[in-house]
Amino acid sequence: MAHADQNIGSLQPSALMHIKQRYFATRFDTVITLICAALAAWVLWGLINWALLDATFGANRGDVCREDLHGGACWSVVATRWRIVLFGLYPFEEQWRSAIACLVMVFVAVLSCVPWFWSAKRLPILWIAGFAIFYVLMRGGWFGLVEVTEQNWGGLSLTIFIFAAVSLLGMPLAIIFALLRRSKLPWIARTMALVIDTIRSLPLLSIMFTFAIVLPFVLPGWAIGDKLYRVIVGYALFFACYQAEIIRGGMQALPAGQEEAAQALGLGYWHRIGYIILPQAFRNALPPTINQFVITFKETSLVTIIGFFDVMASGRAASGTADWNFATIEMYVFVALIFFVFVFSLSRYGAYLERRLGVGRR
Amino acid sequence: MTAILKNRHVRDNVFQFTFVGALLLLIAVFFITGRANLEAQGMTSGFDFLQRTTGWRISFSLIDYSTSSTYLRAIIVGILNSMFLGAIALPLATLIGITIGVMRTSGNGMAELLGTTFVEVFRNVPLILQLFFWYTLLLAMPSPRDAGLIFGGIALTGRGIYIPGLNVTGGSVFIVALVLMAATALALWLGAKRWPALHLSQASKERRFLWVGFALLSVLVLWLGRIPETPLVSMPVQKGLNFKEGIRISPELMACVIAISIYGAAYIAEIVRAGFNSVPPGQSEAGHALGLSSWHIFSRIRLPLAIRIVMPTLINQYVWLFKATTIGIAISFTDFFMVISTAINQSGQTLELIAILMGGYLIINYTIAWVLNRVNDAIKLKGTQLRI
């Protein structure tokens, strides 16, 4: 509502002027500012009281929390049971492996934000190498590491595993889907469009459910595989359908002259796609792609419903026992913070990229 | 042979044929294996099971349902529940979302700070986690025995929220819902078709007339549909260990509504903000030059333009949000998805039920997208209006 005053005078506004303009420009603005400030103060005060002033810290102090009548948070549950949230049922002595594996994947994610890695060769190599290290560390069986099967994976490492596997499997699939959908052969383009639109209009949960529970029923015995991998394949398929549309959007934003020029130079289909179309399409589609990764990471938590022990489910389990069942909210806040750190940094990075590349302004 | 393969036309056709053929083959394999597995269990495929009785209970239902109802009825209950949840949560998300979006583009520093915090907190935490969070909070409310009435008619208890209700038949409520939908559609249609021709005040007079008429009609239907020998309004009353009368909103439904509308609002707020930012400043400057008040500039110029700009994105968001209602299964809110998965467990008719599930979501989602796209076509800027 302060638009009226923004252009008045080109005098250099002082800090005080700036505050007046931002917060007290008109009488109406003043009222809004005061209401918002009161609301913010009330929420903040309640939060600080609950989370800090009245809270109980330190491990193994559940009995103190139980007798505490202030109603403050009981962070003791996090201090006591954080290992379950991060590592699930992974054997205690081997949990360092799970921790290193997670760090490796986080490192890979950070590295792929460096522009030097943004090439069709480097990025896949980086991710496949990172994923291989992750898998070997988690699974063991080689290099004298004790074998830990997927049934015992859990917590944050399982979430990261599902996310990484879905991305690795889904991205090439998405490129194939996008290319098939814009194929000049009508039957292929139409069939692919039908498949993509159908899968996109189904809820992710129903697809996971179908792959986890129903697929063994309709597949020949040798093709059933582990439930975890079936869910990953289903999720990757879902991811690929969304990502294919994003890539297709990036391709459509390209001027037709790009492909025509490549054709005129006598480049073959794969060269046109690999060197002219896809690099530019990805550049156009970078912000929605990052957004898609953000959503994909958040929605890995749906596997809880199918019965996997990811970070969400293990958070519930950590506060699900009789001696901690009063501290469920604290555990949810802890799990929410874990998600927030990952998702927030990724989405901030996406916003930064959008500004840097100036996508949307050209 | 090689000559044939070098022929581009032939090669293309072979490629197409293989692609479509492989897909069909995959579906055929699913179908044959599924049938074989069914027969091995001594069951028959087909949709006859829809007429069998279910034998399981559904905790929340808009129509009559008991354990002796058929599978078909259970599925209808599920679909209605899903649509009911969507019909409450989606408009609520829109309302909160527009408010937050306006706050973030208001130019008021404090409002922007609050709006940004809201969006960042609720957009960066998974929906299912938020759902569990609200559900836990709702269950932690006082037991009905200890809860009092607020505003004389609302009780917040751990077993649900009690609000005053009307003693009317379900049928009349349904008719009123239809009447209100027709009124909205007619108002939109009137606005879209005749807006350029009609004088503004005349159009609003016509619309007011329309609304009053439909409101009277709704009241009349409710009056006719009231249950005999009961007061029209039933208030929640504390009786023993529980509340009687009134309407009970279960914690499951309430948690779903809160979680989905807040999560959706955070996304819609971002869309609305982008819309406001893409309304050229010249529009509101022109409004100022004409001496319009801030409120008129907002409600008559910036909001209508912003809504038209973001409509296509919003449509996708609504379809996506409706799909997110399946999350209710996590706290056992009996929606379409949960009914289907229970039915699969109980009857074993996996293939048929999955087909119903997919068909149902396809139809509902395409309907949402179709209706909203018609709305978009009706209100979008056309021809000479495009110079924004």
Contacts between the chains, C-beta under 8 A, distances in Angstrom:
chain1	res1	chain2	res2	distance
A	1	B	106	5.8
A	1	B	107	6.3
A	1	B	108	6.7
A	1	B	294	5.0
A	1	B	298	7.6
A	2	B	106	7.5
A	2	B	107	3.8
A	2	B	108	6.4
A	3	B	107	6.0
A	3	B	281	7.6
A	3	B	284	5.8
A	3	B	288	7.8
A	3	B	294	8.0
A	4	B	288	6.1
A	4	B	294	7.1
A	6	B	107	7.3
A	19	B	109	8.0
A	22	B	107	7.4
A	22	B	108	7.0
A	22	B	109	3.9
A	23	B	108	6.6
A	23	B	109	5.2
A	23	B	110	6.0
A	25	B	107	7.5
A	25	B	108	7.8
A	26	B	294	7.6
A	28	B	294	7.3
A	29	B	108	5.4
A	32	B	106	7.4
A	32	B	108	5.3
A	32	B	110	7.1
A	32	B	111	5.7
A	33	B	108	6.1
A	33	B	109	7.5
A	33	B	110	4.4
A	33	B	111	7.4
A	36	B	103	8.0
A	36	B	108	7.5
A	36	B	110	4.1
A	36	B	111	5.2
A	36	B	113	7.5
A	36	B	114	5.1
A	37	B	110	5.5
A	39	B	114	6.8
A	40	B	110	7.3
A	40	B	113	7.2
A	40	B	114	5.9
A	180	B	19	7.7
A	185	B	12	5.5
A	185	B	15	6.7
A	185	B	16	5.0
A	186	B	16	7.9
A	187	B	16	4.2
A	187	B	17	8.0
A	187	B	19	7.3
A	187	B	20	5.6
A	188	B	15	7.3
A	188	B	16	5.4
A	188	B	19	5.2
A	188	B	20	7.5
A	191	B	19	6.8
A	191	B	20	5.5
A	191	B	23	6.4
A	195	B	23	7.6
A	198	B	358	7.6
A	198	B	362	6.7
A	201	B	319	7.1
A	201	B	323	7.8
A	201	B	361	6.4
A	201	B	362	5.5
A	201	B	365	4.4
A	201	B	366	6.8
A	202	B	323	7.4
A	202	B	358	6.0
A	202	B	361	5.4
A	202	B	362	7.4
A	203	B	323	4.0
A	203	B	324	7.4
A	203	B	326	4.3
A	203	B	337	6.8
A	203	B	361	6.3
A	204	B	323	7.4
A	205	B	326	4.5
A	205	B	327	6.8
A	205	B	329	7.1
A	205	B	337	6.4
A	206	B	326	6.4
A	206	B	337	6.0
A	206	B	357	5.8
A	206	B	358	7.3
A	206	B	361	6.9
A	209	B	337	7.8
A	209	B	341	6.4
A	210	B	354	5.9
A	213	B	341	7.9
A	213	B	344	7.3
A	213	B	350	8.0
A	214	B	344	7.6
A	214	B	350	5.3
A	214	B	351	7.8
A	214	B	354	5.5
A	217	B	33	7.8
A	217	B	34	6.0
A	217	B	37	5.6
A	217	B	350	5.3
A	217	B	351	7.7
A	218	B	29	7.8
A	218	B	30	4.1
A	218	B	31	7.4
A	218	B	33	5.0
A	218	B	34	4.1
A	218	B	37	7.4
A	218	B	350	7.9
A	218	B	351	7.0
A	219	B	29	7.8
A	219	B	30	7.4
A	219	B	33	6.2
A	220	B	29	7.3
A	220	B	33	5.8
A	298	B	124	7.9
A	298	B	125	7.7
A	298	B	126	4.3
A	298	B	127	7.5
A	299	B	126	6.8
A	301	B	126	4.2
A	301	B	128	5.1
A	301	B	129	6.3
A	302	B	128	6.2
A	302	B	327	7.6
A	304	B	128	6.5
A	304	B	330	7.1
A	305	B	128	7.4
A	305	B	327	8.0
A	305	B	329	6.1
A	305	B	330	5.3
A	312	B	126	7.0
A	312	B	128	6.4
A	312	B	129	6.0
A	312	B	132	7.9
A	316	B	132	7.1
A	328	B	136	5.1
A	329	B	133	7.0
A	329	B	136	5.9
A	329	B	137	7.2
A	332	B	129	6.2
A	332	B	132	6.1
A	332	B	133	4.8
A	332	B	136	7.0
A	335	B	129	6.1
A	336	B	125	4.6
A	336	B	129	5.6
A	336	B	133	7.5
A	339	B	124	6.9
A	339	B	125	5.4
A	339	B	126	5.8
A	339	B	129	6.8
A	340	B	121	7.8
A	340	B	124	4.9
A	340	B	125	5.9
A	343	B	124	4.3
A	343	B	125	7.5
A	344	B	120	6.7
A	344	B	124	4.7
A	347	B	123	7.8
A	347	B	124	6.7
